[in-house]
Amino acid sequence: MLTFLLWCLLFVICWPFALIALILYPFVWLLLLPFRLLGFAVDLSFSFVRNLFMLPFTLAGKR
């Protein structure tokens, strides 16, 4: 919602920039998509390693 309000403000202040931003937004999103997927994979890897090291403590705590 905040993004939309900022875009409306930009549209009122300088409508050519707002239209350019509206057209370029999908291309920027597609350009950043591989980095989001890489971040997701790295986060899953760190989570897996953390859970792998914590498994003995988890099993010892559930007596």
N, C-alpha and C positions, 0 to 999 in steps of 0.2 A: 504494500500500500504506500509505503514511504517512497519507494522508487517511482511509482506512478505520480505521486504529488510533486516530486522533484522534476520529473519529465514535464508535467504541466507547467511548472514554474519556468523551466527552460523554454518551453513553447511560447509562453507569454513574453519572456525577455528577448529571445532570439529564435524565431521559428525555423530558420534554415538549419541551425545546429541541431535542433530537436528532431527534425525530419531525417537528417543524416544519422543521428544516433539511433533513431528508430529503424533505419534501413541496415545499419552496421551491427546492431545487437545480435542477430542470429549468427552472423559470421564470426563474431568475437566468441560467442558461446560455443560454436563448433571448434574454434581454434583452441579454446581452453579445456575442452572435453577430455583429451588424452591426459592432461595433467591432473584432472579430477580423478580419472580412473587409476592413474598411477598412485595418487595419494590414498585412494581407497585400498589398493593392493598393499601398499606399505603399512597402512594402519592394521589391516588384517594380519599381515606377517608379524608385526610387533605384538599384537594381541595373542596370536598363536604361540609365540615364543614365551611370552609372559605366563600364559596358562599352562604351558608345558613345564616350566620351572616351578610353578605353584601347585602342580598336581599332587606331589607327595605330601605337602602340607595340608592340602584340602582333604586328602584321603585320611591322614592321621588325625585330623580334627573331627571327623565324623564317626566316632566310636559309639 
